[in-house]
Amino acid sequence: MAKSNSLESSKKDMNFFSEFSSSSKQVGSYLSLILIVFLGLFVIGGAIYGVVFLQTSEIRNNINKLNEKMQSESYQSELARYTEIQISMSELNQQYYDISSLFVKVSNLDKVGTKYMDTIYANLPVDTVITKITYADDTITLTGKADSYYSPLDMISNFTKAKLFSYVEITKLKQADISQISVEELPFTKKYDFEVKGSLKSSYSVLISRLADDSEATPLTAISSQKLDVGTQYSESGINTYTLADGNTYTLSRVMINNAAITEAQMTAIQQSDTITGLVTSAVDIKLFYMLSSANGGVQG
């Protein structure tokens, strides 16, 4: 019986050591697997690092080559040339814009036919020069100089014979200022300045507007319009005051003719005669401005 117990005890001891040996083998196999995985990761990481290192080296070499090229004399010369071209292109674009803008302005302006210009220069006296030609509202204005006081008169006579204008007049004829002319230049200096205005149409419109002299130029009544033959007088009386239908009376404060203010002397003459008159040589646009009279509780200008 004792022998049987001893055998059983021996078996138990052998089973204990066999379990320990089996566990040790499992741990060893896990360590081997971990080592293999680690080695695999190390190899893969090394391969990736090698690829990245090679790519980085290639990129660095390319950057160095590009820097060398950019610092080279030929590249700097091309860069400077490119900058000059860019500046030139900018200037050319600005010039193109300016020319196109000028072309638009010129294309929208009224033009004088070449036949008028040819006839004008063909009928100038020999001692007369034209310094400026202005065309507006079917009227040509000639500004120039002459040696003789009678040369502008001869020029008008020539224009009349050539039937160039429906009406022509001298609007200015005075002796030139020669006080600043040197003795050497004096023999070559024209002694008279003149301005001649010629009408191309046989009749023109005369517009008269009555407006409140405020920031908005409020109309007081409808525009008066009439068409008169060139060379005739226009006249509008009773302009010093204007009374509305509501009884408010307005007093004339200023006058503009063709968008230009008249002189104080002209304004005084108009107020004294209570009439505005003028010669029709072109289209006339008269604007009469009024202030509400103080008698009506307004402010007199």
Secondary structure, 3 states (H helix, E strand, C coil): CHHHHHHHHHHHHHHHHHHHHHHHHHHHHHHHHHHHHHHHHHHHHHHHHHHHHHHHHHHHHHHHHHHHHHHCHHHHHHHHHHHHHHHHHHHHHHHHHHHHHHHHHHHCCCCCCHHHHHHHHHCCCCCEEEEEEEEECCEEEEEEEECCCCHHHHHHHHHHHCCCCCEEEEEEEEECCCCCCCCCCHHHCCCEEEEEEEECCCEEEEEEEEEECCCCCCECCCCEEEEEECCCEEEEECCCEEECCCCCEEEEEEEEECCEECCHHHHHHHHHHCEEEEECCCCEEEEEEEEECHHHCCCCC
